[in-house]
Amino acid sequence: MAAAVGRLPPLLLLFLLALLLVDDAAAASSVTYDNRSLIIDDRRRLLISTSIHYPRSVPAMWPKLVAEAKDGGADCIETYVFWNGHETAPGQYYFEDRFDLVQFARVVKDAGLYLMLRIGPFVAAEWNFGGLPVWLHYIPGTVFRTNNEPFKSHMQSFTTKIVDMMKNEQFFASQGGHIILAQIENEYGGDEQAYGAGGKAYAMWAASMALAQNTGVPWTMCQQSDAPDPVINTCNSFYCDQFEPNSPTKPKIWTENWPGWFQNFGESNPHRPPEDVAFSVARFFGKGGSVQNYYVYHGGTNFGRTTGGPFITTSYDYDAPIDEYGLRRLPKWAHLTELHKSIKLCEHSLLYGNSTLLSLGPQQEADVYTDHSGGCAAFLANIDSENDKVVTFRNIQYDLPAWSVSILPDCKNVVFNTAKVRSQTLMMDMVPETLQASQPDPWSIFTETIGIWDKKDFVQNGFVDHINTTKDSTDYLWYTTSFDVNISYPASGNHPVLNIDSKGHGVHAFLNNMLIGLAYGNGSESSFSVHMPINLKAGKNDIALLSMTVGLHNAGAYYEWVGAGLTSVNISGIKNGTIDLSSNNWAYKIGLEGEHYSLFKPDQANNQRWRPQSEPPKDQPLTWYKVNVEVPQGDDPVGLDMLSMGKGLAWLNGNAIGRYWLRTSSTDDRCNSSCNYRGTFSPDKCRSGCGNPTQRWYHVPRSWFHPSGNTLVVFEEQGGDPTKITFSRRVATSICSFVSENHPSVDLESWDRSVSDDGRVAAKVQLSCPKGKNISSIKFASFGDPSGTCRSYQQGSCHHPSSLSVVEKACLNINSCTVSLSKEGFGEDICPGVTKTLAVEADCS
């Protein structure tokens, strides 16, 4: 072998060596821990981990997502394992396509990253039924997540199945692989007490069962303060700096740092500022943390009917550093990347040094780490949420903005401050295209029968629970009945009223084959009541109520027992009083006719139920639409713009895009004209989109398109205009930067602790358009004291008159540029005593 290697061309030899180095980076032979950190191959490690959930993207996206995380400073990828996606029926398993867990793990390994496998198998995660199979609820005698033998038996079988799959691939670190941590259960501590003695017994059993799997790597239990040794209890929160593990022998691990939040249909959209995310991470490591995981780093998409909640959106973008479509969210991604590099400069001192806490003021402090080799690292924190401060540390003064941390890898030079964002902002737009119908008469339709189609499934006096009846095989359940009145109404100007009470999640009411109203619960309360004025005809009247779910509950004690569907139906306002229909004979039909015949599948494209239409009907409820479409141009990510529609489901070439719903939030749903990063974050703090649909665009992965002959199928519940459906490409159209003179200007890639930063290196603005685009125009430039945010910058009282020309000279018609905030660039100081900022907005094309 040595002789053969010696004859290899030099470039090929270098390539092979690089491959070996990448593979080694992901491999380990042992993982243990002490009170400071995980110990991988006898070395303490400080780890940045990033959550990427494999079924919330598609296999074609996995390599790029993992690469973006690695470029962002990740050492490790974390994912849940989604039981109900894998065990579709007892003993029947699915590990293909988006659920190919082994392939995803292999992608991570090939990228040279570690893997944390959170097997659960309960995951919560805003995922349907918390990741547990619905069929499990109907195993006789089963109660979820307590000391219940049927549940424990199935949970152990699935856990063992996953562990054995990973062992067969040699993926655990004890086998030389890259899985360094595994998790059993998930956030059980908050629910344990509700189960009484059975809760404690179950938690201890789960830990013991996991340890008996003999993976050779440590196990964790998050939010589980009574996790028994040697299982590590970990923290999930927006902030975990004050968290301490339940034993002095365990390291401080943060399994979920939420860089944003999920969305509910009908609500405004939450955002977490990058300054606050960085603040939380810096505080955690400054307070002795050693493993931090972003939940989520890429959120992705709840394809098909995988959303939980209920009422969680199909988008699981989460305001994450990588957006739903797989693109970097700037400045968040870049700001955190610089943070990770800065923390890594402190790694040896943090893991091997002695720590000291120094007070620098009433709400200012320094966490200082000094090691035996002479290394020193300091985290200077100002936790005052309103006031900037100047502090003195080791006889040097430092400016600390409110609610910020400065990182000093040598206890002298600031390389990063969490509140000072150097990265540009990248503004993304959804650029519309037509559907480009590929045939002269591209549309076909199928209209659902209102009420019972084919034969009724059963008849019963009174109501059945929706979920117990459908077992989540569909969102839809028809409740139908009839009644007689001897005269028509309204008789004297007053309409009778149809009154419906439901446990959730929604209902469409039809009277005598006419849609008379819609009603839904919401993310805060699934149940609802509705009162609909109606007209009645003399004689027999038919009522058909289409009950629907919008994802099942995914968390909480005994959540599997939360039902849905109708609980009361009556008609008030008629001559002889109220007609109570609740105890009537009700005929039931599970699902839709179009679902039954799988009209969304490619092999049903020529089903005779499809009727060709040159112009499809508009504003018609319960209608299926099929149209032939072409691939949108270019390689930008694609979204389906459903603004012209109401609510329903969509498929491309048989792939389930998911539920769409153009439900709008109220105009006063907690939105802010500006977002102040300072102070403790909550999901109500920084919101946008009031008065608009919560989700307008629906991600369609590029890999789902064929070169030609693509079929889009839409089922519309309420009524809309399908001719206005469009594809949109997600495109970066403009970039912005807002950098001040006092921003750190250190090159983190080549930082040398032996060289003092005396402030002579000027801060700089760096602008870069996406690959293949150039800076085509400068929309705004001001050097002085500008204010505002990207696309709404304003000049202040101090403005250098040459601002625009300086930036244009440096940046126009090239892909990227750098503008220094220096005298060389802008000449003499025109506003002495004012800290200068350069704000720039530019277009990319």
N, C-alpha and C positions, 0 to 999 in steps of 0.2 A: 504493500500500500504506500509506503514511504517513497519508493522509487517512482510509483505512478504519479504521486503528488508532485514530485520534483520535476516531472516533464510537463505539468500543466502550464498554459500561458499565464503570465502574471495577472492579467485582469480577471481571468476566470478563477484563479486561486484566491484573489481578494474577494470575489463574489461569494465563493464557497465559505470562506472564513467569516464573512458577514452573516451568512445564513446560520452558521454554527453559533455565532454570538447571539443572534436574535433568539434561537431556540433555547440557548442556555438561560437567557434572561427570564424565560417563562417557566423554567424547570426548577424543581427544588427536591431535596431528599428528606428534609425534616422540617416540621413546623411545631414549635412549642411557644411558650410565652413566660414572661415574668411580669412584675408590676409596672414595668416601663413600656413594654411593647410586645408584639409578636417577635419571635426569634426564628428566622428562616435560615437554615443551614448555618446555625451557630452565630448568626449576626442579627442584632436588633435592627428592626426596620421601621421607618416612618412611612406610612402608606397613604396615598391619595387614591380613592376608589370612586368609580362612577357607575351608576345604575343604567343599564340598557336592557330592556325587556324584549327578548327575542320575538315573541309573537306580536308585539306592537310595531314591528317593521317587517320587512320581507327579506329572505336570504340574500337577494341581490344588494341590499343596503348594508348588510352586516359588516363586510370588510371596511367600508368607508366610515361607518359610525365608530367602529373600534379604533380605526386609525386617527379619527378626529379626537377621540378621547385621549389616545396616547400623545398626540401632538399637544393636547391641552395639559399635559403633565401627569396623566393617570399612570399609576403602577398596576392597577387592578380594575377589572370589570366585575360588577355585581349583577346578579339577576335572581328573581324569584323563579320557582318551578310551578307551572300552572296545571294543577291536578286535573281540573275538569276539561282542559284542552287535550290531555293525554289519555286519560282513562274514560273513554266516551260511554262505556257500559262496563259492568263488573267483569274484569279480566280481559277487556278488549282495549288495546292500546293504539295510540296514534302518535307517531314521531316523524311526521313528514312536513315538508314545506315550512311554513312559519313556526311549526312546532318541532322542528328538527333540533332538539337540544344538543345532541352530540355534535352536529355540524357547527352550531353556534359556539360551543365550547372549543371546538377545534380552531375556529376563526380567531378566538381570543388567544389561544396558545400560539398560533402561527404569528400573531402580532407581537409576541414576546411579553404578554401581560399575564398577571395572575388572575385567578377567578375565585370569587366568593359565591357559593351556591346556597341560596336561601330556599331550602326544600320545603319548609313550612310543615305540611303542605297547605295549611290555611295561609292565605297571603293578604287578604283584604284588598289593598291596591286599587280600589275603585274598579275592580274586576268583578264580573258577574258571579254572584253567590260566593264572593270572597275566594274564588278559586276551587271551592269544593264541588264535587259533582252533585247535580240535582238528584240523580238516581239514588245517591247515598241516603238522602232524607227519607226515602220510601222503603229502605230496608227495615223490616219490622223491629221495633224496639230501639231504634237508633236515636241518640241525642248527640249533637255535635259538641266537640271540644269539652268533654267532661269525662269522668271516670265511667265510661260506657263501653262495654265489651265489643258490640258490633262496630262502633266508630273506631275504637282503638285497633281492632283487627284489620280493618280496611286501610287505616292510616299507616299502620306498620307495613302492610303489604306494599303500598305504593312507595313509601320511603325506601324500603329495601330494593324495590325495582329500580329506582333512580340511582341509589348508591351502587348497585351491582352494574348498572350501565356504565357509570363513571369508572368503576374498577376495571371493567372489561377493556376500557380504552386507555388504562394506565394514566388516568387524569389526576388522581390525588397526589399531593406532594410526597406522601410516604412511598409512592410508587415511582417517583421521579417526574411527576406531572406538575400541573400548575394550579390545582385547586388547593387553596391554603386555609380556607375557612368554610364551614357549613353551618346552616342555621336550622333549628327545629322550632316548630310553632312560630307565632308572630304576634307581638303586641298583646299577649294574653294577660299580662299583669293587671290591666285595668278591668278585665272581665272576670278574673278568677274568683273574686269574692261572691259574685252573683250565683255561682254554682255551688257555694257552700263547701262542705268537706270534699265533695267530688272534684272541685276545681283544683285544690291543692294536690290531691292524689294524682289527678291527670297531669298536672305540670311536672311532678316528680317522675311519673311514668314516662312522659315524653322525653325528658332528659336522659333517663336510663336507657330507653329504647334507642335513642340516637347514639349514645356512647357504645352500645352493644353492636353497632354497625361496623365498628373497627375500621374506620376510615383512615386513621393515623394522622388526622388533622383536628385542631380544636373545633368545638361546637359552640355556637352562641345562641342566646335567647334574648331577643330585644324587648325592652320594656318589661322585664321580668326580674324584679328585685330579689326574688327568692330562688333564683337559678342556683341549683346545687353545684358544688365543685365536682369536676373541673370545668363545667360549662360556664362560659363568660356571659354575664349580663351586660347589655349594651343600651345605648340611648338613641331615641328617635325624637327629634324636635327641631324647631327653628334655631335653638341655641342649646348647646350641651357643654359649655365651658364649666358650669358648676356641678355637672354630673360626676359621681364617684361610683366605681364598681362596688359590689357587695363584699369584696374580699381584698385585703391589701396585697394579695398575690396575683391579682388580675390586672390586665392593662385597661386603659380607658379608651373605649371604642365607640364611635358614633356611626351607627348603621344607616341612619336616615337624616341627612341635612336637606331640608326642603327648599330648593332655590326658587320655587314658585308655588303654585297651587293649582288644583284641578278646577274644572268648570262644570256648572250645571246649566242645562237648557233653561233659558228664561232669566238668566242672571248676567250681570256685567262680568268682565274678565279681570282676574287678579294678576298683579305683577309684583315681584320682589326686586327691589333695586340691587344692582351688582355690588354697590358699596356696602350694603348691609349683609349680603351673603359673605363677602370677603371679611367683614368685621367678625362675623360669627366663627368663621374658620380660623382666623388668626387668634381669636380669643381661646378657642379650643386647644390649639397646639401650644399656645403660650401657657395654658393651665395644665399641661402634662398629657394631653391627648396624643395618641400615636397612630390611630387608624380613623380616617374620616371618609364617609361615603355620601356622595350626592344622590338623593332620591328626588328626582331623577336627573341624570345628565342628558339623556335623550328620552323624552316621554313617548313619542310616537303616536299611534292611532289605535283606537279600539275598533278594529275591523269587525264587520258582521254584527253579531248581537252579544259581544263580549263586555260591553259596558256594565258597570254595577251602579250602585247608588241607592235607589234608582235616580234617574234623570241626569246621570253623568253624560257629558257630550261624547260624541264619536272622536273628536280630537282629544288627545291626551298630551297636548303640547307642553303644559305645565310651566310655561315661561322658562324652560330649561336652557342651559348653555348651548345645546344643539336643538334646533327647533323641530317641530313635527315632521318636516320634510327632509331633515337630515343636513340642514345648513347651519353654519355657525351663527349664533345670535351674538352680535357685537353691539355694545362693548362687553357683555357679560362673559362670554367665552374667553376673550383675550385678557380681561381684568383678572379673572380667576387663574388663567395660565401664568400670568406674572406673579400672582400670589404664590402659586405652587412652587415656582422656581425660587422665590425668595425664602419660603419655608425650608426647601431642600438645602439651601445654603447653611441652615442652622441645624441640620439633622444630627450631626455627631454630638453637638453640645446638648441638644434637647434629649437625646436618648442616653447619654453617658455622663452628662454634667450634673452638678448639684444646683438645685433651684433656690432662689431667694426672691421674696416678694418685697418690693420697696414702694412706699407711699410717695407720690410726687405731687399730691394735692388732695383736696376733698373727694374728687371723683377721678383722680388720675393715679396710675400706678405703673410699675415696671416689674415684669417677670423676667428674671435674669438667670441664665444658665452658664455655669463655668465648669470646664472639664479639666482633667489632669494634664492634658497635653497643652494647656494654655489657651484653648478655645473659649470663646465667650459669645453668647447670643442674648439679645434683649428684645422684649416685646413691650413697647411703651403704649399704654392704653388711656384714652380719654373716654370714659363712659358717660360723661355729661351729654345729654341728648340735645342741648341747646347752644352751648357756648364753646367756641374755640379757645384753646389754652396754649400758653407757652410754659413748658416745664424745663427744669434743669436736671440733667442726668449726667453724672460723672463730670461735672463742671462745664458741661456744654448745654446750650439752650436748644430746645426743639419745639417747633410749631406742631401742635396736635389739633386738627379739626375736631369738632364735636363728633362723638360716636365714631371714633376711629382708632386704629392701631397702626403704629409704625414699627417696622421690622428692621432690626440692626444685627446682621449676622456676625459683626465683630464688636458689638457693644459700642460702636462709635458712628458708623455711617448708615444713614437711612437708605435702604434700597427699595422700599415699598411702603406706601401708606394706603390703607384700605379705602379712604374717602377720596383719594386723588386718582381719577380714572385717566390714564394716558391713552388708552385705546380709542380708535375711531368708533363711531356709531355707523352701522350698516342698515340702511332703510330698505325694507323689502316691500314690493308691491305685487299684487296679483294681476297680471296682464292678460286680458281676455282674448280668447280666440273663438271662432265659431266651432260648432260640432263637426263641420265639414262632412255632412252626410254623403255617404259613398254611393248612393243609388238615387235615381230620379224620384222614386216614391219610397223614402226610407222608413217611414213610420208604420208601426203596427200597434194595435191596442187590444186589450181584453178587459172587459168590465165585469167586476165581481157581482154575483147575485147578492142582493141585500137580504141578510138573514140566512136561513138554512139553504145551503147548496147541496145537491145530491140528497143523501139521507141524513136525518138528524142522528146525532151520536147517542143521545138519551133524552128522556123527559123526566122531570122531577118537580115535585111541589117545592117551591121556594128556591133559594139560591145556593149554588155551590161556590167554593173558593176557586178563583181563577187559576192560581198557580198549582193547586192540588189537582186540578182537572187537566191543564195543558202539560204539566210537568216541564214547563219551559221549552217544550218542543216548538213553540211559536209564541209571538207576542199577542196573538189574537184569540178571542173566545166570543162567540155569538150567544147572547141570551135573547130568546124570542118568546113572545106570548101574544094573546089577543083578548079583547074584551068588547062588550056591546054597550051602546048607549041608545036611548030611544029617540033622541032628537040631535040635530047637528049643533055644534058650538063653534064660535061664540053666538049665543042667541040674543043677547042684549048689550053687546059692546064689550063685555068682559071675557077675556080669554081664559079657558082652563089652563092649569099649570102642571106640567110634568115635573115631579120632584124626584131626584135621584140622589141617593147616598152611596158612596163607594169607598172601599179601602184603598183604591188606587188601581192603576196609575192614571188611566184616562178612559173616556167613553165617547163614542160617537152615537148619537141617538137618531133613529129613523122611525117615522110614523107614517104608515101607509106608503112605504117605499120612498119617502122624501126625507132628506137630511134636515133635521130641525135644530141641531145644536151639538157643540163639542164642549168637553170639560176635562180638566186635568188637575192633578196635584202638582207639587213642586218639590225641589230638592230638600226643603225643610219639613214638608208634611205631605206624605203620599196620598192620604185620604182627602176626600173633597165632597161637597154637596153642590148641586146645581138645580136651578129652577128655570124651566123653559116654557114660555107661553106657547100654546098649541091650538090647532083647529081640529075638531073631531067631526066625523060624519055620522049620520044616523045609521045604526046597525053595527056591524063588526068593524073594529079598528085593530090594525096589526102594529105591534111595537117590536122593533129589532134593535138591540143595544149591543154595539161592538165594543167590548171591554178590551183594554190593551195594557200591556206592561211596557216599561221603558228601562229595562235592566232590573235585576233583582238586588235586594239588600246584600251588602258585602261585609258587614261587620256588626259587632255588638253581641252581648250575651243573648243566646237563644234566637238569633236573627233568622234561623232557618224556618221558624214558625210564623214569621210575619207574612200575612196573606195579602191578597188583592182581589178585586172584583166587587160586584154589587152587593149591598146589604139591605137596601130599602128602595122600593119604587112605588109611588102613588100619584094619583091625579087629583088635584084639588080645584075648587072653583066651579063645580058643576051643581046642577039643581038638587040632587039628592045627597049632597055632601061629598066626602072624599072617597075615591075608589082606591082601595089598597090592593096593589097587584103583587105584593111581596110573597104571598102564599099561593099565587096562581100556579097552574101547571106551566113550567117553563121548558121549552125545547132548547137543546144545546148543540152547538157545532164547533168543533175545535179547529182553529186555523182558517186559512183562506183557500179558495179553490185554486188560485194561481200558485200558492205554495204547494198544494197537494200534487199538482201536475208539474211542479218544478219548472215553471215557465222562465225562470232566471238562468237555467242551465243552457249551455251552448247546444246540447243535443235536442233541445226543445224549440229551437229557432223556427222550425217548420211545423210546429204543432198547429193543428187546424183551428185551435181556439184563437190564435192570433189573427186579427182582421187587418189587412193593409189599409192605410189611410194616407192620402196625400197631404191632408192637414189634420193633425190630431185634435180631438176635442179639448177644450180648455175649461177650467173651473169645474171639473167633474170629479166627484169623490170616488174612491174605491176603483181606481183605474190603473191598469198596467200599461206601460209604454215601452216599446222596443224600437231602437233606432240604430242604424249602422253608422259608424263613425270612423274617422281616420286618426292617425297618431298626431298629437300636437307637435309642431315643429320644434327643432332644437333638442337639447338634453336637459333643460331646466325641469325641476320637479313640477308636477301637475296637480291641480285641484279642480274639483267639479263645483262650479258656481250654481247653487240651487236657489238663488234669491227669488226666482219667479215661482217657486213651488211652496208647498205647505209642510207636510210631514209624511214620512214614509221610509222606504228602503231602496237601495240602489246597488247594482252589480255591473261589473265590466267583465265580459267574457267568462261569466260564471263566478268570478271572484267577488265576494261580498264586501262592498265599500263600507257599508254600515248604515245605521239609522241617520236620516237627515231630518232636521226640524228647524224651521225658520222662526222659532219662538224668540220674541224680543224681550229685552229687559226693560224695566221701567226707566223713565228719564231721570229718576232720583235714586237709582240703586247704588248709592255709596261711591259714585265716581268723584274723582278729584281733578281739578284743573292742572295741578302739579303734584308731584310725588316727592316728599321729603324723606330721604333715606334715614334720617336721624331718629333714633328711638326704637323701641321694641316693635318688631314687625308682627302683624297679624294679617290674615287673608282679606280683612275688610279695609286695610289701610290704603293701598294704591290700586285703584280699579279704573277701568276705562270701558268704553263701548255702551254707555247707558243709552237706552232708546233704540238700540240696534239689535239685529239678530245675534244671539250668542255665538252661533257658528254659521257662517255663510258658505265657506269653501270646505270641501271634503277630499282628503288626500287620495289620489289614485296613483299607486306606484308605477313607475315607468315599465317595470318588468312585466306588468300585467297586460301591456299592449302587444298585439301582434303587428308585424310589419304592415298588414292590411287586413281588412275583414273583421273589424272589431264591432262587438255588439254591446250596447249600453241598454240595460233594463232598469226601469224605475217603477216602483209601485207607489202611487200617490193616494194617501188616505183622504185628504181634505178637499183637494182641488187646486190646480195651479195652471201655469202656462208652460208646457214642456218645450215649446219652440224657442223659449228664451234661455234654456239651459245652455251653459257654455263651459268649455274647459278654460282654465286660466293657468298660465305659467308663473311660478314663483321666481321673481327676478329682483336682483339688487339694482336699484335705480339711482340711489344717491348715497353719499357718505358725508359724515360730519365729524368734527373734532373740536374739543374744547379743553385746551391745556394752558395751565398757568406757569409762571416763572418758578414757583415754589414746588412744582411737581418733581419727584425724583427723576433723575436723568441717567440712572445707572444702566449699563448694558448687563443684564442678568446672565447672559450667556458667557461673558468673559470677565465677570466681576472678580477682582483680586483684592482680598482682604488686606494685603500688605500695602495697597495704595490708598491713601486717604482721599476722600471726596471733599474738597474744600469749597465746593459750590461754583467752581469756575466753568464746569460743563453746563451749558445752557440747556434748558428743557426744549423739546421740539415736538412739533406736530408731524405725525406720519399718516399719510393717506394712501390707500391702495384700493383700486377697483378689483372686482373679481377677474379671474383669468379670462383673457380674450376681450376685455373692455378697457377703455382708456378714460381718463378724466376729460370730459368734453366741455365743461363750463364750470366756472366758479360762481355760485349763486349768492354767496355771502362771504365776506372776510372782514374781520375787525380785530386789530391789535390794540388793546387798551383795557376797558372794563365792560365788555359786552355782557349780555345776560340772555336768558332763555334756554330753550332746548332745540334739538335738531329740527329743522324746517320752521322754526319760529324764533331764531336768534334776533336780537336787537342791539344796535349800537348804544354804548353808554356815554357818559359825559367825557370820557377819555377815548379818543379814536385816532389812530395814526392814519394820516391821509393816504399813505402809500400801501395800506394793507392789501387792497385788492391786487394792485400791480405786482407786489412782492410775491403773493401766492400764485398768481397766474404765471408769472415768469418761471416759477419753480415747478409747477404742476401740470399745466395745460398740455393735453394731447399725449400724455404718457400714462402708463399703467399705475405707477406709484411714485410718491415723492416725499421729501422731508423738508420742513421749513423750521429753521432754528429761531427760537425766541431770543435773539442775541442782537447786540449793537451792530454786528456785521450785516445782519439782515434788515434791521429797521432803523439804524442810525441812532441819533441822540434821543435821550429820554424826553419825551414831550409832556409827561405827567409825573414829575418826581413825587416819590412817596406813595404812588399807587402800584400795587402788585399787578403786573400786566398779565393779560390772558389773550390768547389767540383763538378766535372762534372761526371755523370755516365750514361752509356747506358747499359740496360739489356734486355734479351729476356724472354718472358713469354711462357710457354708451359704446 
